[in-house]
Amino acid sequence: MSDLVNELGVAPVGDERIGVVERNTTETKISLRLNVDGQGSYTVSTGIRFFDHMLELFTRHGGFDLQLKCVGDLDVDQHHTVEDVGIALGEAFAEALGDKKGILRAGYFVMAMDETLAVAAVDLSGRVAYVVDDQVTVPVVGDLQSELVADFFDGFARGAKANVHVKTMYGRSNHHKIEAIFKAFARAMRGACSRDERMRELLPSTKGLL
C-alpha cells in the first residue's frame, strides 16, 4: 500500500470494516449496514425527516457508507425510533471495528457552522457514558422532538460501548445547534476509527481489552 493511501486512510480493496445490524422489537424494525471505510454515501429512512438529515450529514462528514431503514411506532412517539437507531448504529460500529487493534480509539472535533460552534469528543473505550448539552431552546426542530437528541447519543454510547460528549458552545439557530453537533460527532468518530499504521497490531489500551 502506497504512502499516499496510508496518508489518506483509504482501506485496500477487501479490507473494509463493515457492520451489519438487524434489530427487531415490538417498537422498531431496523436494517442497517455500515462501512466505516466508505465514501460518504447513504440511503437513510426513519420516518423522521430531520433525523434522516442528521444521519445523512453524519455519514458524509464521517466518510462512512450507511444504508439504514427503520420502521418504528411513530404513532406512539418518536422516542423508540431515535433511541433504537442510536443503539443499532453504535452496534454496527462495534462490529465493524472488531478487536479495535490499530485504531486511534479517541477523537474530537470543533465544528463551526455559521453563528454556531459545537464540539464533540469520543472514546471507543468499551465503557458507556454520554453527555449532551445542545443548548436547544425549542421543543421541536423540523419534525424532530429536540429532547431526543440526547436519547440518540445515549443509545449510540450503549451500542458502541463508548464515551460520547457533545456540546454546543454558542449559537442562535436551533437547527444549526443540532446540525453542528452531528457534524462534529461525525468528524470525531472519523478520527477515532482511523487506523495508525505504526500500531496496526496493537490495542490502543494498556489493559489488554477494549
Backbone hydrogen bonds, N-H to C=O, Kabsch-Sander energy under -0.5 kcal/mol:
donor,donor_aa,acceptor,acceptor_aa,energy
6,N,2,S,-2.1
7,E,3,D,-2.7
8,L,4,L,-2.3
9,G,5,V,-1.1
9,G,6,N,-0.5
10,V,5,V,-1.6
15,D,12,P,-2.3
18,I,16,E,-0.7
19,G,34,L,-2.4
21,V,32,L,-2.5
23,R,30,I,-2.3
24,N,22,E,-0.5
25,T,28,T,-3.2
29,K,71,V,-1.6
30,I,23,R,-3.0
31,S,69,K,-2.5
32,L,21,V,-2.3
33,R,67,Q,-2.6
34,L,19,G,-2.9
35,N,65,D,-2.6
36,V,17,R,-2.6
36,V,34,L,-0.6
37,D,17,R,-0.5
38,G,35,N,-0.8
38,G,36,V,-0.5
38,G,63,G,-0.6
40,G,64,F,-0.6
43,T,66,L,-2.2
45,S,68,L,-1.6
49,R,47,G,-0.5
52,D,48,I,-2.5
53,H,49,R,-2.3
54,M,50,F,-2.0
55,L,51,F,-2.3
56,E,52,D,-2.6
57,L,53,H,-2.3
58,F,54,M,-2.0
59,T,55,L,-2.1
60,R,56,E,-2.4
61,H,57,L,-2.7
62,G,58,F,-1.8
63,G,59,T,-1.1
63,G,60,R,-0.5
64,F,59,T,-1.9
65,D,35,N,-2.0
66,L,41,S,-2.2
67,Q,33,R,-2.6
68,L,43,T,-3.1
68,L,66,L,-0.5
69,K,31,S,-2.5
70,C,45,S,-2.9
71,V,29,K,-2.4
72,G,70,C,-0.6
73,D,27,E,-1.6
74,L,72,G,-2.1
76,V,73,D,-1.8
77,D,73,D,-1.8
82,V,78,Q,-2.3
83,E,79,H,-2.6
84,D,80,H,-2.4
85,V,81,T,-2.1
86,G,82,V,-1.8
87,I,83,E,-2.2
88,A,84,D,-2.8
89,L,85,V,-2.7
90,G,86,G,-2.3
91,E,87,I,-2.6
92,A,88,A,-2.1
93,F,89,L,-2.0
94,A,90,G,-2.3
95,E,91,E,-2.5
96,A,92,A,-2.6
97,L,93,F,-2.4
98,G,94,A,-0.9
100,K,97,L,-2.4
102,G,202,L,-3.0
103,I,100,K,-1.5
104,L,194,S,-2.4
105,R,192,A,-2.3
106,A,104,L,-1.6
107,G,122,V,-2.3
109,F,120,A,-2.2
111,M,109,F,-0.5
111,M,118,A,-3.4
112,A,110,V,-0.5
113,M,116,T,-3.1
116,T,113,M,-2.5
117,L,170,Y,-2.3
118,A,111,M,-2.5
119,V,167,K,-2.8
120,A,109,F,-2.2
121,A,165,H,-2.7
122,V,107,G,-3.0
123,D,163,N,-2.0
124,L,105,R,-2.4
125,S,123,D,-2.2
126,G,161,K,-2.1
129,A,127,R,-0.6
129,A,162,A,-1.9
131,V,164,V,-2.2
133,D,166,V,-1.9
141,V,144,L,-2.6
144,L,141,V,-2.4
146,S,139,P,-1.9
146,S,144,L,-0.7
148,L,145,Q,-2.1
149,V,146,S,-1.7
150,A,147,E,-0.8
151,D,147,E,-0.6
152,F,148,L,-2.2
153,F,149,V,-1.8
154,D,150,A,-2.2
155,G,151,D,-2.6
156,F,152,F,-2.7
157,A,153,F,-2.4
158,R,154,D,-2.0
159,G,155,G,-2.7
160,A,156,F,-3.0
161,K,157,A,-1.1
162,A,157,A,-1.9
163,N,123,D,-2.8
164,V,129,A,-2.3
164,V,162,A,-0.5
165,H,121,A,-2.6
166,V,131,V,-2.5
167,K,119,V,-2.6
168,T,133,D,-2.9
169,M,117,L,-2.8
169,M,167,K,-0.6
170,Y,117,L,-1.3
177,K,173,S,-2.0
178,I,174,N,-1.8
179,E,175,H,-2.5
180,A,176,H,-3.0
181,I,177,K,-1.4
182,F,178,I,-2.1
183,K,179,E,-2.3
184,A,180,A,-2.5
185,F,181,I,-2.6
186,A,182,F,-2.2
187,R,183,K,-2.2
188,A,184,A,-2.3
189,M,185,F,-2.6
190,R,186,A,-2.4
191,G,187,R,-1.9
192,A,188,A,-2.4
193,C,189,M,-2.5
194,S,190,R,-0.8
194,S,191,G,-0.7
196,D,102,G,-3.4
197,E,195,R,-0.7
199,M,196,D,-1.6
200,R,197,E,-1.1
202,L,199,M,-2.0
205,S,203,L,-2.7
